[in-house]
Structure formats: C-alpha cells, structure tokens
Amino acid sequence: MNFPNRETVEELRRTYPEGTLVELVRMNDDYAPPPGTRGTVLYVDDIGTVHVRWSTGSSLGIAYGEDECRIIKNSK
C-alpha cells in the first residue's frame, strides 16, 4: 500500500468533508458493500482513508490508492 503525503491527505479532507454523500465504485475487500452502495463520510484519517458510514450498516473505510468512490453530494 502506498501512503499519501501530508498535502494529499489535506486535499482529501477538503474533497471529502464530514457529511459528504458518496457512492462506492469499487473496494478491494471481501467484506465490502456492493458497488453502488451509498454512504456518508465521517472523516479522513492521517493515512488518507476516507471513513464512511454505509447504508448497509458497514463502516469500512475507502483506502487511498486501493478503493474508489464518487461524490453524490458535497456537504459544503
């Protein structure tokens, strides 16, 4: 896994602020919700993982450089 630098993490925090509605495109995890599942961003941690509360009840994070989501509605 490639960890992002500080500037990239800050950009992720600006792009995915708390409350942003996202839709899962792909996640490399056996326990991932299915593509198309929507959720709400909780926060972005120091290694760039976007933590999401998914509509399925899951709370798996979107790993930087591994997984992908798209913004449905920004909280700003």
Secondary structure, 3 states (H helix, E strand, C coil): CCCCCHHHHHHHHHHCCCCCEEEEEECCCCCCCCCCCEEEEEEECCCCCEEEEECCCCCCEECCCCCEEEEEECCC
